Amino acid sequence: MATNAAAGRHRPVWVRALRALPLVVLLVEVLLVVLVARAIGWWTLLALMALSLLGLVVVSRTSRRSWRELREMSRTGKAPARNASDAVINLVGGGLLVVPGFLTALIGLILLIPAVHAPVRGLAKVLAARGILRSGGIRVYGMGGRGFGNVVPGQVVHDERPREQQTPRSARRDDQDPPVIEGRIVDE
């Protein structure tokens, strides 16, 4: 079994760089505040407070609307008109607006645009599926340009026995059996 140190060496560069993201965002936020303060002076503070207030309004409206839809759904048994993921995206966008800073506010405002919800939803589905599979001990490959990692050499073997001698498969109704992939399990 691999130790945490050994497992960290095999992670893609973008995963390791992701750990530094909060520090990078903080530094960019400070830099942006300084640049904006040089340009507009004390109005920078007012702009940051206005963006935070806008975020509070968005979070408040979105959470109230979601709560109303949830109560309506439980009362009538019908699904809400809006997608639940849209509410979550709006909450995240509003939450980013609440955080004082121009970069997080920009990202929050972008997330509030309805046209952005579909791509964000797709990305969230992919990331959630990968997380669920990984938590179950299944390695997921193919994202991040690193190919498919360690490929286990194997060979496709077809069962040549007559159908009557093969293991019965009550669920299969077609005449073609799927190929069998033979190989060996390699622990890393």
C-alpha positions in Angstrom: 0.0 0.0 0.0 1.3 3.4 -0.9 2.1 6.0 1.8 0.7 9.5 1.5 4.1 10.9 0.5 4.4 8.3 -2.3 0.8 9.0 -3.4 1.5 12.7 -3.6 4.3 12.2 -6.1 1.9 10.6 -8.6 -0.6 13.4 -8.5 -0.9 15.6 -11.6 0.8 19.0 -11.4 -2.6 20.8 -11.5 -3.8 18.9 -8.4 -0.7 20.0 -6.5 -1.0 23.5 -7.8 -4.7 23.5 -6.6 -3.4 23.4 -3.0 -1.8 26.8 -3.6 -4.9 28.3 -5.1 -6.2 30.0 -1.8 -2.9 31.8 -1.4 -2.8 32.9 -5.0 -6.3 34.2 -4.8 -5.5 36.1 -1.6 -2.4 37.7 -3.2 -4.4 38.6 -6.4 -7.2 40.1 -4.2 -4.7 42.3 -2.3 -3.0 43.4 -5.5 -6.4 44.3 -7.1 -7.5 46.2 -4.0 -4.2 48.2 -4.0 -4.5 48.9 -7.7 -8.2 50.0 -7.5 -7.4 52.1 -4.4 -4.7 53.9 -6.3 -7.1 54.6 -9.1 -10.2 55.6 -7.2 -9.0 56.2 -3.7 -11.3 55.7 -0.7 -14.2 54.7 -3.0 -12.6 51.3 -3.1 -13.9 50.6 0.4 -17.4 51.6 -0.7 -17.2 49.4 -3.8 -16.1 46.4 -1.7 -19.0 47.0 0.8 -21.5 47.4 -2.1 -20.4 44.1 -3.6 -20.6 42.3 -0.2 -24.1 43.8 0.3 -25.1 42.6 -3.2 -23.9 39.1 -2.3 -26.0 39.1 0.9 -29.1 40.1 -1.0 -28.5 37.4 -3.6 -27.9 34.7 -0.9 -31.0 35.8 1.0 -33.2 35.8 -2.1 -31.9 32.5 -3.4 -32.2 30.8 -0.1 -35.7 32.1 0.5 -36.8 31.1 -3.0 -35.3 27.6 -2.6 -36.9 27.2 0.7 -40.3 28.2 -0.8 -39.9 25.7 -3.6 -38.9 23.0 -1.2 -42.0 23.5 0.9 -44.2 23.7 -2.3 -42.6 20.4 -3.5 -43.3 18.6 -0.2 -46.9 20.0 -0.2 -47.8 19.1 -3.8 -45.4 16.3 -4.6 -44.3 18.1 -7.8 -40.7 18.9 -8.6 -39.9 22.6 -8.4 -39.8 24.7 -11.6 -36.2 25.7 -11.1 -33.4 23.2 -11.1 -31.9 22.7 -7.6 -28.4 23.0 -9.0 -29.3 26.5 -10.2 -30.1 27.5 -6.7 -26.8 26.1 -5.5 -24.8 27.9 -8.2 -26.6 31.1 -7.3 -25.8 30.5 -3.6 -22.1 30.0 -4.4 -22.1 33.1 -6.6 -23.7 35.1 -3.9 -21.3 33.7 -1.3 -18.3 34.7 -3.5 -19.8 38.2 -3.7 -20.0 38.4 0.1 -16.3 37.7 0.4 -14.5 41.1 0.2 -12.5 41.3 -3.0 -12.8 42.1 -6.7 -11.7 38.7 -8.1 -14.1 36.7 -6.0 -16.8 39.3 -6.8 -16.2 38.9 -10.5 -16.4 35.1 -10.3 -19.5 35.4 -8.2 -21.1 37.8 -10.7 -20.3 35.4 -13.6 -21.9 32.5 -11.7 -25.1 34.6 -11.4 -25.5 34.7 -15.2 -28.1 32.0 -16.1 -26.2 31.1 -19.3 -23.3 30.0 -17.2 -25.3 27.5 -15.2 -25.4 24.7 -17.7 -21.6 24.4 -18.2 -21.0 24.8 -14.4 -23.6 22.0 -13.8 -21.8 19.8 -16.3 -18.5 20.4 -14.7 -20.0 19.7 -11.2 -21.4 16.4 -12.4 -18.1 15.3 -13.8 -16.2 16.3 -10.6 -18.9 14.7 -8.3 -18.8 11.4 -10.3 -15.0 11.3 -10.1 -15.1 12.0 -6.4 -17.7 9.3 -5.7 -15.7 6.8 -7.8 -12.5 7.7 -6.1 -14.0 7.4 -2.6 -15.0 3.9 -3.6 -11.4 3.1 -4.4 -11.9 3.3 -8.2 -9.1 5.1 -10.1 -10.5 7.5 -12.7 -8.3 8.4 -15.7 -8.4 10.5 -18.7 -8.7 14.1 -17.4 -5.9 16.6 -17.3 -3.9 15.4 -20.4 -2.0 12.7 -18.6 -3.5 9.9 -20.7 -4.7 6.8 -18.9 -1.9 6.4 -16.3 -0.5 2.9 -15.7 -2.1 0.6 -18.3 -2.3 -3.0 -17.2 -1.4 -5.3 -20.2 -4.1 -7.8 -20.9 -5.7 -9.8 -23.6 -9.3 -10.1 -24.9 -10.5 -13.7 -24.6 -13.7 -14.9 -26.3 -15.5 -17.9 -24.9 -15.4 -20.4 -27.7 -17.5 -23.1 -26.0 -21.0 -23.8 -27.4 -23.7 -21.6 -25.8 -25.2 -24.5 -23.9 -21.9 -25.1 -22.0 -21.3 -21.5 -21.0 -22.3 -20.1 -17.7 -26.0 -19.2 -17.9 -26.8 -15.5 -18.0 -30.5 -15.0 -17.3 -30.2 -11.2 -17.9 -28.6 -11.5 -21.3 -30.9 -12.0 -24.3 -28.6 -11.3 -27.2 -26.5 -13.9 -29.1 -23.2 -12.1 -28.6 -21.4 -12.4 -25.3 -19.2 -9.4 -24.3 -15.4 -9.9 -24.5 -13.6 -11.0 -21.4 -10.6 -8.9 -20.4 -7.9 -10.9 -18.6 -5.1 -9.2 -16.7 -3.5 -9.0 -13.3 -4.2 -6.5 -10.5 -1.2 -4.3 -9.7 -1.2 -2.6 -6.3 0.6 0.7 -6.3 
